[in-house]
C-alpha cells in the first residue's frame, strides 16, 4: 500500500511538472485564475490548471495555471496585464 501511494504521488507530481508545460501563475483566487484562463484561451493559448487547494477547509494550497512552454512569454505578458 505504501508503494502504491508513493507511485500515485509521483505520477501526480510528474503531471504538474511536465517539461512541455510551464506554470505562469499560482494563487488561491479562483476568479482571477478563471479570468486569466479565459483571456489566454481567447488569444489561442491552451491552458490547464491544477487545483491543489485543500477540499475540506479551502484554506491551504494553490491553483496552478499552466501553458505550453513555447507560449510562456506571451501568456505571462497577458496575465501580467490583467494583474495591473
N, CA, C and O atoms as a Tinker XYZ file with bonds, in Angstrom:
   336  protein
     1  N      0.831000   -1.203000    0.000000    73     2
     2  CA     0.000000    0.000000    0.000000    64     1     3
     3  C      0.868000    1.257000    0.000000    63     2     4     5
     4  O      0.564000    2.226000   -0.695000    81     3
     5  N      1.935000    1.238000    0.772000    73     3     6
     6  CA     2.828000    2.388000    0.852000    64     5     7
     7  C      3.444000    2.699000   -0.513000    63     6     8     9
     8  O      3.561000    3.864000   -0.893000    81     7
     9  N      3.839000    1.653000   -1.249000    73     7    10
    10  CA     4.411000    1.848000   -2.582000    64     9    11
    11  C      3.380000    2.381000   -3.569000    63    10    12    13
    12  O      3.716000    3.178000   -4.445000    81    11
    13  N      2.130000    1.949000   -3.435000    73    11    14
    14  CA     1.071000    2.428000   -4.311000    64    13    15
    15  C      0.853000    3.927000   -4.110000    63    14    16    17
    16  O      0.743000    4.673000   -5.083000    81    15
    17  N      0.789000    4.367000   -2.867000    73    15    18
    18  CA     0.601000    5.784000   -2.576000    64    17    19
    19  C      1.775000    6.591000   -3.115000    63    18    20    21
    20  O      1.571000    7.645000   -3.718000    81    19
    21  N      2.996000    6.115000   -2.907000    73    19    22
    22  CA     4.181000    6.794000   -3.413000    64    21    23
    23  C      4.141000    6.885000   -4.935000    63    22    24    25
    24  O      4.480000    7.923000   -5.504000    81    23
    25  N      3.732000    5.812000   -5.591000    73    23    26
    26  CA     3.638000    5.795000   -7.044000    64    25    27
    27  C      2.611000    6.804000   -7.542000    63    26    28    29
    28  O      2.868000    7.524000   -8.507000    81    27
    29  N      1.454000    6.863000   -6.895000    73    27    30
    30  CA     0.412000    7.803000   -7.302000    64    29    31
    31  C      0.860000    9.240000   -7.103000    63    30    32    33
    32  O      0.581000   10.090000   -7.949000    81    31
    33  N      1.552000    9.534000   -6.000000    73    31    34
    34  CA     2.053000   10.876000   -5.761000    64    33    35
    35  C      3.108000   11.260000   -6.786000    63    34    36    37
    36  O      3.145000   12.403000   -7.242000    81    35
    37  N      3.950000   10.329000   -7.146000    73    35    38
    38  CA     4.979000   10.585000   -8.147000    64    37    39
    39  C      4.330000   10.899000   -9.491000    63    38    40    41
    40  O      4.754000   11.830000  -10.175000    81    39
    41  N      3.311000   10.137000   -9.879000    73    39    42
    42  CA     2.621000   10.381000  -11.140000    64    41    43
    43  C      1.961000   11.753000  -11.130000    63    42    44    45
    44  O      1.997000   12.466000  -12.133000    81    43
    45  N      1.359000   12.126000  -10.007000    73    43    46
    46  CA     0.695000   13.413000   -9.890000    64    45    47
    47  C      1.704000   14.549000  -10.039000    63    46    48    49
    48  O      1.435000   15.527000  -10.735000    81    47
    49  N      2.857000   14.428000   -9.394000    73    47    50
    50  CA     3.883000   15.454000   -9.485000    64    49    51
    51  C      4.472000   15.528000  -10.884000    63    50    52    53
    52  O      4.813000   16.618000  -11.343000    81    51
    53  N      4.601000   14.405000  -11.571000    73    51    54
    54  CA     5.118000   14.421000  -12.935000    64    53    55
    55  C      4.171000   15.170000  -13.857000    63    54    56    57
    56  O      4.617000   15.900000  -14.741000    81    55
    57  N      2.891000   15.002000  -13.665000    73    55    58
    58  CA     1.926000   15.723000  -14.491000    64    57    59
    59  C      2.049000   17.221000  -14.265000    63    58    60    61
    60  O      1.983000   18.007000  -15.210000    81    59
    61  N      2.227000   17.610000  -13.016000    73    59    62
    62  CA     2.294000   19.025000  -12.698000    64    61    63
    63  C      3.587000   19.656000  -13.197000    63    62    64    65
    64  O      3.618000   20.858000  -13.460000    81    63
    65  N      4.643000   18.883000  -13.332000    73    63    66
    66  CA     5.928000   19.425000  -13.757000    64    65    67
    67  C      6.322000   18.911000  -15.137000    63    66    68    69
    68  O      7.510000   18.755000  -15.418000    81    67
    69  N      5.365000   18.651000  -15.986000    73    67    70
    70  CA     5.601000   18.197000  -17.355000    64    69    71
    71  C      6.501000   19.205000  -18.070000    63    70    72    73
    72  O      6.258000   20.411000  -18.005000    81    71
    73  N      7.538000   18.714000  -18.752000    73    71    74
    74  CA     8.521000   19.581000  -19.400000    64    73    75
    75  C      7.917000   20.423000  -20.527000    63    74    76    77
    76  O      8.485000   21.453000  -20.891000    81    75
    77  N      6.799000   20.015000  -21.073000    73    75    78
    78  CA     6.172000   20.752000  -22.177000    64    77    79
    79  C      5.238000   21.861000  -21.708000    63    78    80    81
    80  O      4.723000   22.629000  -22.521000    81    79
    81  N      5.020000   21.946000  -20.400000    73    79    82
    82  CA     4.111000   22.938000  -19.831000    64    81    83
    83  C      4.852000   23.750000  -18.783000    63    82    84    85
    84  O      5.719000   23.230000  -18.082000    81    83
    85  N      4.508000   25.028000  -18.679000    73    83    86
    86  CA     5.142000   25.914000  -17.702000    64    85    87
    87  C      4.066000   26.560000  -16.837000    63    86    88    89
    88  O      3.023000   26.981000  -17.337000    81    87
    89  N      4.328000   26.633000  -15.553000    73    87    90
    90  CA     3.423000   27.322000  -14.640000    64    89    91
    91  C      3.685000   28.814000  -14.757000    63    90    92    93
    92  O      4.808000   29.271000  -14.541000    81    91
    93  N      2.653000   29.570000  -15.098000    73    91    94
    94  CA     2.828000   31.013000  -15.230000    64    93    95
    95  C      2.158000   31.781000  -14.104000    63    94    96    97
    96  O      2.399000   32.975000  -13.927000    81    95
    97  N      1.316000   31.091000  -13.343000    73    95    98
    98  CA     0.675000   31.754000  -12.208000    64    97    99
    99  C      0.259000   30.695000  -11.200000    63    98   100   101
   100  O     -0.207000   29.617000  -11.570000    81    99
   101  N      0.434000   31.011000   -9.932000    73    99   102
   102  CA    -0.047000   30.152000   -8.847000    64   101   103
   103  C     -0.670000   31.060000   -7.798000    63   102   104   105
   104  O     -0.061000   32.035000   -7.360000    81   103
   105  N     -1.874000   30.729000   -7.408000    73   103   106
   106  CA    -2.556000   31.551000   -6.418000    64   105   107
   107  C     -3.794000   30.865000   -5.886000    63   106   108   109
   108  O     -4.085000   29.722000   -6.236000    81   107
   109  N     -4.517000   31.569000   -5.042000    73   107   110
   110  CA    -5.701000   30.988000   -4.414000    64   109   111
   111  C     -7.005000   31.604000   -4.933000    63   110   112   113
   112  O     -8.085000   31.088000   -4.648000    81   111
   113  N     -6.913000   32.692000   -5.684000    73   111   114
   114  CA    -8.099000   33.383000   -6.173000    64   113   115
   115  C     -8.644000   32.684000   -7.420000    63   114   116   117
   116  O     -8.146000   32.891000   -8.527000    81   115
   117  N     -9.660000   31.864000   -7.230000    73   115   118
   118  CA   -10.235000   31.087000   -8.329000    64   117   119
   119  C    -10.817000   31.979000   -9.418000    63   118   120   121
   120  O    -10.750000   31.640000  -10.600000    81   119
   121  N    -11.387000   33.120000   -9.029000    73   119   122
   122  CA   -11.981000   34.015000  -10.019000    64   121   123
   123  C    -10.919000   34.631000  -10.922000    63   122   124   125
   124  O    -11.109000   34.710000  -12.136000    81   123
   125  N     -9.799000   35.070000  -10.339000    73   123   126
   126  CA    -8.739000   35.657000  -11.153000    64   125   127
   127  C     -8.150000   34.619000  -12.101000    63   126   128   129
   128  O     -7.865000   34.929000  -13.257000    81   127
   129  N     -7.965000   33.399000  -11.625000    73   127   130
   130  CA    -7.424000   32.342000  -12.478000    64   129   131
   131  C     -8.394000   32.024000  -13.615000    63   130   132   133
   132  O     -7.965000   31.765000  -14.739000    81   131
   133  N     -9.684000   32.042000  -13.333000    73   131   134
   134  CA   -10.680000   31.810000  -14.388000    64   133   135
   135  C    -10.619000   32.915000  -15.443000    63   134   136   137
   136  O    -10.747000   32.639000  -16.636000    81   135
   137  N    -10.425000   34.162000  -15.011000    73   135   138
   138  CA   -10.303000   35.284000  -15.946000    64   137   139
   139  C     -9.044000   35.118000  -16.788000    63   138   140   141
   140  O     -9.073000   35.325000  -18.001000    81   139
   141  N     -7.935000   34.744000  -16.146000    73   139   142
   142  CA    -6.677000   34.521000  -16.872000    64   141   143
   143  C     -6.848000   33.410000  -17.898000    63   142   144   145
   144  O     -6.437000   33.543000  -19.051000    81   143
   145  N     -7.455000   32.323000  -17.468000    73   143   146
   146  CA    -7.657000   31.165000  -18.348000    64   145   147
   147  C     -8.501000   31.567000  -19.561000    63   146   148   149
   148  O     -8.166000   31.222000  -20.694000    81   147
   149  N     -9.580000   32.285000  -19.323000    73   147   150
   150  CA   -10.441000   32.744000  -20.416000    64   149   151
   151  C     -9.676000   33.662000  -21.366000    63   150   152   153
   152  O     -9.772000   33.519000  -22.585000    81   151
   153  N     -8.922000   34.599000  -20.810000    73   151   154
   154  CA    -8.169000   35.555000  -21.633000    64   153   155
   155  C     -7.113000   34.854000  -22.476000    63   154   156   157
   156  O     -6.944000   35.173000  -23.653000    81   155
   157  N     -6.408000   33.908000  -21.883000    73   155   158
   158  CA    -5.381000   33.174000  -22.614000    64   157   159
   159  C     -5.991000   32.332000  -23.731000    63   158   160   161
   160  O     -5.484000   32.323000  -24.853000    81   159
   161  N     -7.072000   31.629000  -23.427000    73   159   162
   162  CA    -7.715000   30.793000  -24.434000    64   161   163
   163  C     -8.331000   31.648000  -25.543000    63   162   164   165
   164  O     -8.397000   31.226000  -26.698000    81   163
   165  N     -8.780000   32.846000  -25.183000    73   163   166
   166  CA    -9.319000   33.773000  -26.178000    64   165   167
   167  C     -8.230000   34.228000  -27.149000    63   166   168   169
   168  O     -8.529000   34.595000  -28.285000    81   167
   169  N     -6.979000   34.208000  -26.713000    73   167   170
   170  CA    -5.831000   34.551000  -27.555000    64   169   171
   171  C     -5.255000   33.325000  -28.264000    63   170   172   173
   172  O     -4.231000   33.428000  -28.939000    81   171
   173  N     -5.898000   32.173000  -28.119000    73   171   174
   174  CA    -5.460000   30.957000  -28.794000    64   173   175
   175  C     -4.395000   30.178000  -28.046000    63   174   176   177
   176  O     -3.739000   29.312000  -28.624000    81   175
   177  N     -4.218000   30.475000  -26.769000    73   175   178
   178  CA    -3.218000   29.774000  -25.965000    64   177   179
   179  C     -3.916000   28.697000  -25.138000    63   178   180   181
   180  O     -4.841000   28.988000  -24.380000    81   179
   181  N     -3.467000   27.454000  -25.290000    73   179   182
   182  CA    -4.045000   26.361000  -24.498000    64   181   183
   183  C     -3.627000   26.533000  -23.037000    63   182   184   185
   184  O     -2.536000   27.025000  -22.748000    81   183
   185  N     -4.499000   26.124000  -22.127000    73   183   186
   186  CA    -4.201000   26.225000  -20.694000    64   185   187
   187  C     -4.607000   24.947000  -19.989000    63   186   188   189
   188  O     -5.382000   24.143000  -20.506000    81   187
   189  N     -4.065000   24.783000  -18.805000    73   187   190
   190  CA    -4.539000   23.740000  -17.901000    64   189   191
   191  C     -4.285000   24.228000  -16.485000    63   190   192   193
   192  O     -3.374000   25.018000  -16.239000    81   191
   193  N     -5.102000   23.747000  -15.562000    73   191   194
   194  CA    -4.954000   24.137000  -14.162000    64   193   195
   195  C     -4.861000   22.899000  -13.294000    63   194   196   197
   196  O     -5.410000   21.843000  -13.606000    81   195
   197  N     -4.152000   23.066000  -12.206000    73   195   198
   198  CA    -4.080000   22.038000  -11.170000    64   197   199
   199  C     -4.507000   22.672000   -9.872000    63   198   200   201
   200  O     -3.863000   23.594000   -9.372000    81   199
   201  N     -5.594000   22.173000   -9.330000    73   199   202
   202  CA    -6.107000   22.710000   -8.080000    64   201   203
   203  C     -5.542000   21.876000   -6.934000    63   202   204   205
   204  O     -5.923000   20.721000   -6.746000    81   203
   205  N     -4.643000   22.467000   -6.184000    73   203   206
   206  CA    -4.027000   21.797000   -5.044000    64   205   207
   207  C     -4.578000   22.319000   -3.723000    63   206   208   209
   208  O     -3.997000   22.091000   -2.662000    81   207
   209  N     -5.718000   23.029000   -3.802000    73   207   210
   210  CA    -6.334000   23.559000   -2.585000    64   209   211
   211  C     -6.964000   22.428000   -1.792000    63   210   212   213
   212  O     -7.509000   21.478000   -2.353000    81   211
   213  N     -6.879000   22.549000   -0.496000    73   211   214
   214  CA    -7.473000   21.570000    0.401000    64   213   215
   215  C     -8.992000   21.631000    0.270000    63   214   216   217
   216  O     -9.584000   22.702000    0.402000    81   215
   217  N     -9.617000   20.499000    0.014000    73   215   218
   218  CA   -11.057000   20.494000   -0.227000    64   217   219
   219  C    -11.887000   20.590000    1.046000    63   218   220   221
   220  O    -13.073000   20.916000    0.984000    81   219
   221  N    -11.294000   20.315000    2.186000    73   219   222
   222  CA   -12.044000   20.362000    3.439000    64   221   223
   223  C    -12.145000   21.780000    3.975000    63   222   224   225
   224  O    -13.239000   22.255000    4.278000    81   223
   225  N    -11.026000   22.449000    4.091000    73   223   226
   226  CA   -11.010000   23.785000    4.695000    64   225   227
   227  C    -10.873000   24.900000    3.677000    63   226   228   229
   228  O    -11.179000   26.054000    3.976000    81   227
   229  N    -10.413000   24.567000    2.470000    73   227   230
   230  CA   -10.249000   25.543000    1.403000    64   229   231
   231  C     -9.337000   26.700000    1.808000    63   230   232   233
   232  O     -9.474000   27.813000    1.300000    81   231
   233  N     -8.415000   26.432000    2.719000    73   231   234
   234  CA    -7.521000   27.477000    3.215000    64   233   235
   235  C     -6.058000   27.180000    2.904000    63   234   236   237
   236  O     -5.206000   28.045000    3.112000    81   235
   237  N     -5.749000   26.007000    2.422000    73   235   238
   238  CA    -4.372000   25.614000    2.167000    64   237   239
   239  C     -4.205000   25.235000    0.696000    63   238   240   241
   240  O     -5.128000   24.720000    0.065000    81   239
   241  N     -3.031000   25.495000    0.169000    73   239   242
   242  CA    -2.736000   25.102000   -1.198000    64   241   243
   243  C     -3.059000   26.182000   -2.200000    63   242   244   245
   244  O     -3.663000   27.203000   -1.870000    81   243
   245  N     -2.646000   25.941000   -3.435000    73   243   246
   246  CA    -2.824000   26.909000   -4.508000    64   245   247
   247  C     -3.358000   26.228000   -5.764000    63   246   248   249
   248  O     -3.374000   25.002000   -5.878000    81   247
   249  N     -3.789000   27.061000   -6.693000    73   247   250
   250  CA    -4.194000   26.600000   -8.007000    64   249   251
   251  C     -3.092000   27.050000   -8.968000    63   250   252   253
   252  O     -2.673000   28.207000   -8.943000    81   251
   253  N     -2.631000   26.132000   -9.806000    73   251   254
   254  CA    -1.555000   26.413000  -10.740000    64   253   255
   255  C     -2.120000   26.546000  -12.147000    63   254   256   257
   256  O     -2.853000   25.674000  -12.613000    81   255
   257  N     -1.778000   27.634000  -12.817000    73   255   258
   258  CA    -2.183000   27.858000  -14.197000    64   257   259
   259  C     -0.979000   27.592000  -15.085000    63   258   260   261
   260  O      0.081000   28.191000  -14.900000    81   259
   261  N     -1.142000   26.692000  -16.050000    73   259   262
   262  CA    -0.038000   26.308000  -16.907000    64   261   263
   263  C     -0.385000   26.497000  -18.373000    63   262   264   265
   264  O     -1.543000   26.414000  -18.782000    81   263
   265  N      0.671000   26.756000  -19.156000    73   263   266
   266  CA     0.555000   26.905000  -20.609000    64   265   267
   267  C      1.697000   26.128000  -21.254000    63   266   268   269
   268  O      2.678000   25.813000  -20.581000    81   267
   269  N      1.588000   25.812000  -22.550000    73   267   270
   270  CA     2.725000   25.179000  -23.235000    64   269   271
   271  C      3.959000   26.083000  -23.153000    63   270   272   273
   272  O      3.842000   27.306000  -23.225000    81   271
   273  N      5.126000   25.484000  -23.004000    73   271   274
   274  CA     6.353000   26.266000  -22.809000    64   273   275
   275  C      6.616000   27.236000  -23.958000    63   274   276   277
   276  O      7.150000   28.321000  -23.732000    81   275
   277  N      6.257000   26.870000  -25.172000    73   275   278
   278  CA     6.513000   27.771000  -26.300000    64   277   279
   279  C      5.640000   29.024000  -26.262000    63   278   280   281
   280  O      5.935000   30.001000  -26.950000    81   279
   281  N      4.570000   29.006000  -25.468000    73   279   282
   282  CA     3.672000   30.160000  -25.332000    64   281   283
   283  C      3.900000   30.913000  -24.022000    63   282   284   285
   284  O      3.164000   31.850000  -23.714000    81   283
   285  N      4.906000   30.516000  -23.253000    73   283   286
   286  CA     5.088000   31.033000  -21.901000    64   285   287
   287  C      5.253000   32.559000  -21.866000    63   286   288   289
   288  O      4.576000   33.222000  -21.080000    81   287
   289  N      6.114000   33.119000  -22.678000    73   287   290
   290  CA     6.362000   34.560000  -22.632000    64   289   291
   291  C      5.121000   35.367000  -22.995000    63   290   292   293
   292  O      4.775000   36.332000  -22.314000    81   291
   293  N      4.468000   34.969000  -24.057000    73   291   294
   294  CA     3.254000   35.685000  -24.480000    64   293   295
   295  C      2.158000   35.572000  -23.427000    63   294   296   297
   296  O      1.466000   36.546000  -23.133000    81   295
   297  N      2.006000   34.370000  -22.860000    73   295   298
   298  CA     0.990000   34.158000  -21.830000    64   297   299
   299  C      1.295000   34.960000  -20.578000    63   298   300   301
   300  O      0.391000   35.529000  -19.967000    81   299
   301  N      2.566000   35.010000  -20.191000    73   299   302
   302  CA     2.961000   35.762000  -18.998000    64   301   303
   303  C      2.648000   37.253000  -19.172000    63   302   304   305
   304  O      2.208000   37.911000  -18.229000    81   303
   305  N      2.876000   37.779000  -20.374000    73   303   306
   306  CA     2.551000   39.181000  -20.640000    64   305   307
   307  C      1.053000   39.433000  -20.501000    63   306   308   309
   308  O      0.647000   40.464000  -19.965000    81   307
   309  N      0.240000   38.512000  -20.972000    73   307   310
   310  CA    -1.212000   38.664000  -20.875000    64   309   311
   311  C     -1.646000   38.639000  -19.408000    63   310   312   313
   312  O     -2.439000   39.478000  -18.981000    81   311
   313  N     -1.134000   37.688000  -18.646000    73   311   314
   314  CA    -1.505000   37.588000  -17.224000    64   313   315
   315  C     -1.024000   38.821000  -16.471000    63   314   316   317
   316  O     -1.746000   39.349000  -15.625000    81   315
   317  N      0.185000   39.286000  -16.767000    73   315   318
   318  CA     0.689000   40.500000  -16.108000    64   317   319
   319  C     -0.185000   41.699000  -16.391000    63   318   320   321
   320  O     -0.415000   42.519000  -15.502000    81   319
   321  N     -0.681000   41.819000  -17.623000    73   319   322
   322  CA    -1.546000   42.956000  -17.959000    64   321   323
   323  C     -2.878000   42.866000  -17.218000    63   322   324   325
   324  O     -3.478000   43.896000  -16.910000    81   323
   325  N     -3.341000   41.677000  -16.933000    73   323   326
   326  CA    -4.587000   41.512000  -16.175000    64   325   327
   327  C     -4.379000   41.809000  -14.692000    63   326   328   329
   328  O     -5.308000   42.215000  -13.994000    81   327
   329  N     -3.180000   41.607000  -14.233000    73   327   330
   330  CA    -2.865000   41.756000  -12.802000    64   329   331
   331  C     -2.651000   43.216000  -12.418000    63   330   332   333
   332  O     -2.669000   43.545000  -11.232000    81   331
   333  N     -2.450000   44.091000  -13.389000    73   331   334
   334  CA    -2.170000   45.503000  -13.103000    64   333   335
   335  C     -3.386000   46.243000  -12.663000    63   334   336
   336  O     -3.314000   47.439000  -12.385000    81   335
